[in-house]
Amino acid sequence: MSQLIVKGVSKTFGEGESLVHALSSIDLLIEKGEFLAIMGASGSGKTTLLNCISTIDKPTSGDIFFENFDIIHAKENQLADYRANNISYIFQSYNLVETLTVFENIVLPLQIQGKSVRKYQTKINDILEKLSIQNLKRKFPNQLSGGQRQRVATARALIDDSKLLIADEPTGALDSANSESLMTLLQEVNKVFGITILLVTHDPVAAKYSSRMVLLSDGKITDDIERKGLSNEAYLQEIYNRTR
Ligand SMILES: Nc1ncnc2c1ncn2[C@@H]1O[C@H](COP(=O)(O)OP(=O)(O)OP(=O)(O)O)[C@@H](O)[C@H]1O
């Protein structure tokens, strides 16, 4: 059973002359632990698809199930629980709180959800160690390099047992060196923690770190390729071939 099932999802905006078909009958099965890159031209429906999955937006028709949970027919309080328990985001700007230490930033989602930081101590140490930021715990964000800030923001996204990590154009504002380090980090996090990642990107170089790429054109899926055993570079070539 796939972790995420998107079945016949359509989404329109506006009406009459200004009607836009943002998504047209999207069918997509996503397995647990997949690192999926969603590509496509501007306006092809990438963000709308992510928004329907993360319940920011509601499809006009179709069904979405996450681990058997029926997102479309759920009540608002159930959706709030779904979001809190399952979804984390990686933001372009990292969104670290400058007046809190690295440790306090990382445990913030636990505190917001009223969870005991003490119960998560082993997991916190594991994440700090795996992301090589144990020695930064007491520092403040303004004492960190760009790459270290990325690692702290990623640790925070991983702390609360979320099953789905959503990154909408996370490299959009980064230079190529920082893009590469963020994408390498996401690839590592996907492998080590097995978290499912949904990445929206325009950039084939960012998409080469994924395990699968779907291409949207005018609200439809027009291509779907898996990395299988390909190296990043061979997979990149395949993505170039299929997206140009
Ligand atoms: N709230 C809205 N109201 C009206 N039209 C919308 C709205 N949101 C999206 N659209 C339209 O739906 C289509 C898909 O938009 P979407 O933002 O999903 O595309 P995208 O592939 O993420 O684009 P980009 O790469 O530029 O971010 C576009 O034609 C867009 O203009």
The ligand as an SDF file (V2000), in Angstrom:
LIG
                    3D

 31 33  0  0  0  0  0  0  0  0999 V2000
   -5.1630   31.2050   -5.7930 N   0  0  0  0  0  0  0  0  0  0  0  0
   -5.1900   31.1550   -7.1360 C   0  0  0  0  0  0  0  0  0  0  0  0
   -6.1320   31.8170   -7.8370 N   0  0  0  0  0  0  0  0  0  0  0  0
   -6.1950   31.7510   -9.1850 C   0  0  0  0  0  0  0  0  0  0  0  0
   -5.3230   31.0530   -9.9440 N   0  0  0  0  0  0  0  0  0  0  0  0
   -4.3540   30.3800   -9.2960 C   0  0  0  0  0  0  0  0  0  0  0  0
   -4.2160   30.3970   -7.8700 C   0  0  0  0  0  0  0  0  0  0  0  0
   -3.1620   29.6320   -7.5240 N   0  0  0  0  0  0  0  0  0  0  0  0
   -2.6360   29.1530   -8.6710 C   0  0  0  0  0  0  0  0  0  0  0  0
   -3.3460   29.6040   -9.7350 N   0  0  0  0  0  0  0  0  0  0  0  0
   -3.1050   29.2680  -11.1520 C   0  0  0  0  0  0  0  0  0  0  0  0
   -3.0110   27.8570  -11.2560 O   0  0  0  0  0  0  0  0  0  0  0  0
   -1.9710   27.4850  -12.1530 C   0  0  0  0  0  0  0  0  0  0  0  0
   -0.9400   26.6130  -11.4260 C   0  0  0  0  0  0  0  0  0  0  0  0
   -0.2700   27.4130  -10.4570 O   0  0  0  0  0  0  0  0  0  0  0  0
    0.8880   26.8380   -9.5060 P   0  0  0  0  0  0  0  0  0  0  0  0
    1.2640   27.9300   -8.5650 O   0  0  0  0  0  0  0  0  0  0  0  0
    0.4550   25.5470   -8.9400 O   0  0  0  0  0  0  0  0  0  0  0  0
    2.0390   26.5900  -10.5780 O   0  0  0  0  0  0  0  0  0  0  0  0
    3.5830   26.2590  -10.3200 P   0  0  0  0  0  0  0  0  0  0  0  0
    3.9240   25.1700  -11.2630 O   0  0  0  0  0  0  0  0  0  0  0  0
    3.8360   26.0260   -8.8660 O   0  0  0  0  0  0  0  0  0  0  0  0
    4.2420   27.6330  -10.7960 O   0  0  0  0  0  0  0  0  0  0  0  0
    5.6200   28.3460  -10.3210 P   0  0  0  0  0  0  0  0  0  0  0  0
    6.7140   27.4390  -10.7780 O   0  0  0  0  0  0  0  0  0  0  0  0
    5.5930   29.6350  -11.0800 O   0  0  0  0  0  0  0  0  0  0  0  0
    5.5480   28.5270   -8.8370 O   0  0  0  0  0  0  0  0  0  0  0  0
   -1.4010   28.7980  -12.7060 C   0  0  0  0  0  0  0  0  0  0  0  0
   -2.0430   29.0790  -13.9290 O   0  0  0  0  0  0  0  0  0  0  0  0
   -1.7780   29.8070  -11.6480 C   0  0  0  0  0  0  0  0  0  0  0  0
   -1.9210   31.0830  -12.2240 O   0  0  0  0  0  0  0  0  0  0  0  0
  1  2  1  0
  2  3  1  0
  2  7  2  0
  3  4  2  0
  4  5  1  0
  5  6  2  0
  6  7  1  0
  6 10  1  0
  7  8  1  0
  8  9  2  0
  9 10  1  0
 10 11  1  0
 11 12  1  0
 11 30  1  0
 12 13  1  0
 13 14  1  0
 13 28  1  0
 14 15  1  0
 15 16  1  0
 16 17  2  0
 16 18  1  0
 16 19  1  0
 19 20  1  0
 20 21  2  0
 20 22  1  0
 20 23  1  0
 23 24  1  0
 24 25  2  0
 24 26  1  0
 24 27  1  0
 28 29  1  0
 28 30  1  0
 30 31  1  0
M  END
$$$$
